[in-house]
Amino acid sequence: MFKRLPGDEARNLVTTTPDTAVVFRPAVVQTPAILTLIIFTWRVLTGCVRLVWRHPVATLITITPGALTLACGWRTALLLLTPVPTGLLAWAITDRQSFTRLVALRLLAWWRLTWIYRRHWQPVMIVSGLGRHLWGRDYLPRLGKVTCTAWADLVTVRMLKGQSLKDWADRLDHLAQGFGAASCRVTLTKGGHLMLTFPRTDPLAVPLAALPLPETPTVGPVEVGKQEDGRPWLLKVHGTHVLVAGATGAGKGSVIWSTIRGLLPAVRAGLVEIWALDPKLMELSFGRALFGDRYAATPEDCADLLEQAVTVMQKRAARFAGLQRSHTPTVEDPFVLVVVDEVAFLTAYQADRQLKQRISAALATLTTQGRAVGIGVMAALQDPRKEVMNIRNLFPDKIALRLDESEQVDMVLGDGARQRGALADHISPVPELGAGVGFVRLEASPDPIRVRAAYVCDTDIRDMAATFAAGKDAA
Ligand SMILES: Nc1ncnc2c1ncn2[C@@H]1O[C@H](COP(=O)(O)OP(=O)(O)OP(=O)(O)O)[C@@H](O)[C@H]1O
C-alpha cells in the first residue's frame, strides 16, 4: 500500500508507512533521439542566423580568415588579408571617431555579449531571483541586444510574463555584481522590454575644472558640468526654480558657482541679475563683489532682499498682465536669479518667528509666481526633509548630490527615483571622487541622470569677481 504525500512532487513521492524513509521515484520520459537531434540542430541554426543578423561585422571578421584558409590555403589567405588590418589601422589613425563608432564599439559589443552577458546570464538570473527553475526547466528573461557606447553597455531585455519594472529595480545590486559592473540602471523601453545600463568607465571619476566662460551672453540652459555619458550637463535656470540638496561637503557650492559663472556674460550684458542670500556667510561672500548691493547675509537683510524680489515680481506681473504670458530677458526686465545658500538657516532653523514667516512667505511667493515674469530661485539645502523645507515641491527642478540616507533620495527627486538607480546615498564622501557628483531628473524623462558639476575654485571666483564685479563696464 502506497501513501501519497502532498506537495509539488506528490506523484513522485511514495512511502509504505508514515515512519519509513521517503522513496524518490523520478518520472522518466523517453524522448526519441531523433527528436533531440532535430531540436539541437534547429537551435544551432537559429543561433547562427541570429548571430550573423545581429553582428554582421564581427561575424565577418571572425569567419573570413578561416574560410579563406580553407578555400585557398594559408599563404593566399595571408596575402589577401594583409591589406585589411593595414586598412583598418589607417582608418583608425585618420578618422578615429568613425572607426570607433562603426568598428571598435560593435566588436566590443559582440565580445561583451558573448563573454560577459550570455555566459553569465543564466546563473545571474537564477541567483538574483529574476529567472525561475521550475519542473527541471529554466524560465529566463530574454537577453536581447548589447550596444556599447563610449562609457557603458546598454543591454536590452525582454522580461518574463508577469514581471514588473520594480522586480528589476529591486535587484540592481545583484545585476551589477553579477556582470562585474560598478552599478546598474534600469529603464522601461516599451511594454515588457527594458534596458539595463552598465557603466564600463566613469567619466565623472575625476574632478572637472571650472568651465570656460560662455562667449555669448546666455540665460541658459547653462553648462555647469558633465553628464555620465560625457555630454555637457546643461542646467535650466530661466523659467524654473532649482533646489540643490546635498549633505555637508557634497559640493553644492560647485553647482551654484558654475551656474553663476555661466551667467556672468549675460549679467554684464544686462540680461541677468544675480541676487545672493548668504546666511552662512561662507559660500557667496567670496564673490561678493559680483552681487553689488544685491547681497544679504543677516536674516533681516535676507528677508528685506527677498521682499524686494517679490515687489519686482509683482510690479512686472502687473505690467505684463494681459500682454504677455512668458518672460523674455531684456535690459529693462532682466532675468533675476535669487541664489540662496543653505535655505534652512532662513526657514527651519530661524529662531525669530516673525522673520521666519516673512522669509517663508516671500520664498513661497517667488517660487509659485516668479517663473513667468523672469524671477528664478536657486536654493541649496543640506537636509531635504519636509519639516526642514516644506516648500521643496515648489521647485520644479531638483538636484540630489550626496545624501546621508537612502530615503532622502526620493524626497528630493520624487518617488521611485532611487529604485531607478539614483543612488545619491552611495556617492563617495571623498571630495575628489564624489564632491559635485549627483543625480538629476530631466523634464522629459523619469529616469535619473548622473552628473558632476565643474569645480569653481577660490582663484576662479576671485578672477570672476575681478573681471565682472558689479558696476564694471563691459570690456
Ligand atoms: N565639483 C567638485 N569637484 C571636486 N571637488 C569639489 C567639487 N565641489 C566641491 N569640491 C570639494 O569639496 C569641498 C566641499 O565643497 P562645498 O563647500 O561646495 O560643499 P557644500 O555642499 O557646499 O558643503 P556645506 O554645505 O558644508 O557648505 C570643497 O572644499 C572642494 O574641495
The ligand as an SDF file (V2000), in Angstrom:
LIG
                    3D

 31 33  0  0  0  0  0  0  0  0999 V2000
   32.6040   69.7680   -8.2280 N   0  0  0  0  0  0  0  0  0  0  0  0
   33.5940   69.4670   -7.4020 C   0  0  0  0  0  0  0  0  0  0  0  0
   34.5990   68.6870   -7.8300 N   0  0  0  0  0  0  0  0  0  0  0  0
   35.6070   68.3750   -6.9900 C   0  0  0  0  0  0  0  0  0  0  0  0
   35.7000   68.7770   -5.7140 N   0  0  0  0  0  0  0  0  0  0  0  0
   34.7420   69.5600   -5.2520 C   0  0  0  0  0  0  0  0  0  0  0  0
   33.6340   69.9430   -6.0510 C   0  0  0  0  0  0  0  0  0  0  0  0
   32.8120   70.7000   -5.3180 N   0  0  0  0  0  0  0  0  0  0  0  0
   33.3790   70.7980   -4.1060 C   0  0  0  0  0  0  0  0  0  0  0  0
   34.5340   70.1220   -4.0570 N   0  0  0  0  0  0  0  0  0  0  0  0
   35.3940   69.9410   -2.8800 C   0  0  0  0  0  0  0  0  0  0  0  0
   34.5600   69.5960   -1.7840 O   0  0  0  0  0  0  0  0  0  0  0  0
   34.6780   70.5600   -0.7370 C   0  0  0  0  0  0  0  0  0  0  0  0
   33.2940   70.8750   -0.1630 C   0  0  0  0  0  0  0  0  0  0  0  0
   32.5300   71.5180   -1.1700 O   0  0  0  0  0  0  0  0  0  0  0  0
   31.3890   72.5820   -0.8360 P   0  0  0  0  0  0  0  0  0  0  0  0
   31.8180   73.5100    0.2500 O   0  0  0  0  0  0  0  0  0  0  0  0
   30.9200   73.1480   -2.1030 O   0  0  0  0  0  0  0  0  0  0  0  0
   30.2970   71.6300   -0.2510 O   0  0  0  0  0  0  0  0  0  0  0  0
   28.8870   72.0520    0.2960 P   0  0  0  0  0  0  0  0  0  0  0  0
   27.9410   71.0270   -0.1740 O   0  0  0  0  0  0  0  0  0  0  0  0
   28.6010   73.4790   -0.0590 O   0  0  0  0  0  0  0  0  0  0  0  0
   29.1200   71.8910    1.8420 O   0  0  0  0  0  0  0  0  0  0  0  0
   28.4860   72.7500    3.0370 P   0  0  0  0  0  0  0  0  0  0  0  0
   27.0140   72.5330    2.9820 O   0  0  0  0  0  0  0  0  0  0  0  0
   29.1350   72.1970    4.2480 O   0  0  0  0  0  0  0  0  0  0  0  0
   28.8790   74.1810    2.7350 O   0  0  0  0  0  0  0  0  0  0  0  0
   35.3510   71.7770   -1.3760 C   0  0  0  0  0  0  0  0  0  0  0  0
   36.1730   72.4200   -0.4840 O   0  0  0  0  0  0  0  0  0  0  0  0
   36.1390   71.2050   -2.5010 C   0  0  0  0  0  0  0  0  0  0  0  0
   37.4280   70.8430   -2.0600 O   0  0  0  0  0  0  0  0  0  0  0  0
  1  2  1  0
  2  3  1  0
  2  7  2  0
  3  4  2  0
  4  5  1  0
  5  6  2  0
  6  7  1  0
  6 10  1  0
  7  8  1  0
  8  9  2  0
  9 10  1  0
 10 11  1  0
 11 12  1  0
 11 30  1  0
 12 13  1  0
 13 14  1  0
 13 28  1  0
 14 15  1  0
 15 16  1  0
 16 17  2  0
 16 18  1  0
 16 19  1  0
 19 20  1  0
 20 21  2  0
 20 22  1  0
 20 23  1  0
 23 24  1  0
 24 25  2  0
 24 26  1  0
 24 27  1  0
 28 29  1  0
 28 30  1  0
 30 31  1  0
M  END
$$$$
